[in-house]
Amino acid sequence: MEFWELYDRYYSRMHGYAASMLRDRAAADDVVQETFLRAQASFEELRDPERLSAWLFRIAHNLCMDHLRARQSSRVDPDADPDLAGACDAAWVQRDLERGEMGDCVREKIDTLPARDRAVILLYDLMELSQQEIADVLGIEVGAVKVRLHRARKRLREVLENACSFSRDQRNVLVCDPKPPGRR
């Protein structure tokens, strides 16, 4: 596979992941470009083409985590600077999950999860990586991926049960409606 074929094939997936992790479209663009710059520099040295997807996601994941750490250490308050507020708005992946389309409310709740939990849910459910691929991306064992995914889904379920009511619409798509403030 040529590098530009790789770029065309994976760009949207990398961007969707980075945008979901960083919640900042401009930062996601930067991370994806840096991911492909690093990939291009090492592309000829890739030993196992079967792990190409995991290799790219690992680069993107590490860059996202570096960005999140830098953002946290700078402790910028987006409410204090209106120009930064737009950069902190959610940038969501518009893609169907296996079980149907998630409502905006569910996506907002995923956004409230810590980066570690959000990453494993996004990689597994949205990016459709296998548990082995996620282990390769995160640099952990498959068993740890299973544990993290279980715990992340449990946390998400708790958040959703406290904040939302669920129903199915006429298309049989799960719909999430926020509970009124007094009923939580």
VEXMI-912030 format. One record per residue (C-alpha): residue in three letters; x, y, z. Coordinates in steps of 0.5 Angstrom, whole numbers, padded with zeros to 4 digits, always signed. Layout:
// VEXMI-912030
ALAXYZ;...
// end
This chain:
// VEXMI-912030
MET+0000+0000+0000;GLU+0003+0007-0002;PHE+0003+0012+0003;TRP-0003+0017+0000;GLU-0007+0011-0001;LEU-0006+0010+0007;TYR-0008+0017+0008;ASP-0014+0017+0004;ARG-0016+0011+0007;TYR-0015+0013+0015;TYR-0016+0020+0015;SER-0023+0021+0017;ARG-0023+0015+0022;MET-0017+0018+0025;HIS-0020+0025+0025;GLY-0026+0023+0028;TYR-0023+0019+0034;ALA-0018+0025+0035;ALA-0024+0030+0035;SER-0028+0026+0040;MET-0022+0025+0044;LEU-0020+0033+0044;ARG-0027+0036+0043;ASP-0024+0041+0039;ARG-0024+0041+0031;ALA-0018+0045+0030;ALA-0013+0041+0035;ALA-0016+0034+0032;ASP-0014+0037+0025;ASP-0007+0038+0028;VAL-0006+0032+0031;VAL-0008+0028+0025;GLN-0003+0032+0021;GLU+0002+0030+0026;THR+0000+0023+0026;PHE+0001+0022+0018;LEU+0007+0026+0019;ARG+0010+0021+0024;ALA+0007+0015+0020;GLN+0010+0018+0013;ALA+0017+0018+0017;SER+0016+0011+0019;PHE+0012+0008+0014;GLU+0018+0004+0010;GLU+0020+0001+0017;LEU+0013-0002+0018;ARG+0014-0009+0019;ASP+0007-0012+0020;PRO+0002-0009+0015;GLU-0004-0013+0019;ARG-0003-0008+0025;LEU-0003-0002+0021;SER-0010+0001+0023;ALA-0007-0001+0031;TRP-0001+0003+0029;LEU-0004+0009+0026;PHE-0009+0009+0032;ARG-0003+0009+0037;ILE+0000+0015+0034;ALA-0006+0019+0034;HIS-0008+0016+0041;ASN-0001+0018+0044;LEU-0002+0025+0041;CYS-0009+0026+0043;MET-0006+0024+0050;ASP+0000+0029+0050;HIS-0005+0035+0048;LEU-0010+0033+0053;ARG-0004+0033+0058;ALA-0002+0040+0056;ARG-0009+0043+0056;GLN-0010+0041+0063;SER-0003+0043+0065;SER-0005+0050+0062;ARG-0011+0050+0066;VAL-0015+0055+0061;ASP-0022+0057+0063;PRO-0026+0057+0057;ASP-0031+0061+0061;ALA-0026+0066+0062;ASP-0024+0067+0055;PRO-0030+0067+0050;ASP-0025+0066+0044;LEU-0023+0059+0047;ALA-0030+0057+0048;GLY-0031+0055+0041;ALA-0025+0051+0041;CYS-0028+0047+0047;ASP-0035+0046+0044;ALA-0036+0038+0042;ALA-0034+0036+0035;TRP-0038+0029+0034;VAL-0037+0023+0030;GLN-0043+0023+0025;ARG-0043+0015+0025;ASP-0048+0010+0026;LEU-0046+0005+0031;GLU-0048-0003+0031;ARG-0054-0002+0035;GLY-0056+0004+0032;GLU-0055+0012+0032;MET-0054+0015+0039;GLY-0058+0021+0040;ASP-0054+0027+0042;CYS-0056+0026+0049;VAL-0052+0020+0050;ARG-0046+0023+0046;GLU-0046+0029+0051;LYS-0045+0024+0056;ILE-0040+0020+0053;ASP-0036+0027+0053;THR-0037+0028+0060;LEU-0033+0021+0062;PRO-0025+0022+0063;ALA-0021+0021+0057;ARG-0019+0014+0059;ASP-0026+0011+0059;ARG-0028+0016+0053;ALA-0022+0013+0049;VAL-0024+0006+0050;ILE-0031+0007+0048;LEU-0029+0011+0042;LEU-0024+0006+0040;TYR-0029+0000+0041;ASP-0036+0002+0039;LEU-0035+0008+0034;MET-0028+0006+0031;GLU-0030-0001+0031;LEU-0023-0004+0033;SER-0022-0011+0036;GLN-0020-0011+0043;GLN-0013-0014+0041;GLU-0012-0007+0036;ILE-0014-0003+0042;ALA-0009-0006+0047;ASP-0004-0005+0041;VAL-0006+0002+0041;LEU-0006+0003+0048;GLY+0000-0001+0050;ILE-0004-0005+0055;GLU-0006-0013+0055;VAL-0012-0015+0052;GLY-0015-0017+0059;ALA-0014-0010+0061;VAL-0018-0007+0055;LYS-0024-0012+0057;VAL-0023-0009+0064;ARG-0023-0002+0062;LEU-0029-0003+0057;HIS-0033-0006+0062;ARG-0032+0000+0067;ALA-0032+0005+0062;ARG-0039+0002+0060;LYS-0041+0002+0067;ARG-0039+0009+0069;LEU-0043+0011+0062;ARG-0049+0007+0064;GLU-0049+0010+0071;VAL-0049+0017+0068;LEU-0054+0016+0063;GLU-0059+0013+0068;ASN-0058+0019+0073;ALA-0059+0024+0067;CYS-0063+0021+0062;SER-0070+0017+0060;PHE-0070+0013+0054;SER-0075+0011+0049;ARG-0075+0008+0042;ASP-0077+0013+0036;GLN-0081+0010+0030;ARG-0075+0008+0026;ASN-0073+0004+0032;VAL-0067+0008+0034;LEU-0066+0009+0041;VAL-0067+0016+0043;CYS-0064+0019+0050;ASP-0068+0025+0053;PRO-0065+0029+0059;LYS-0069+0028+0065;PRO-0072+0035+0068;PRO-0067+0037+0074;GLY-0072+0035+0079;ARG-0073+0028+0077;ARG-0065+0026+0077;
// end
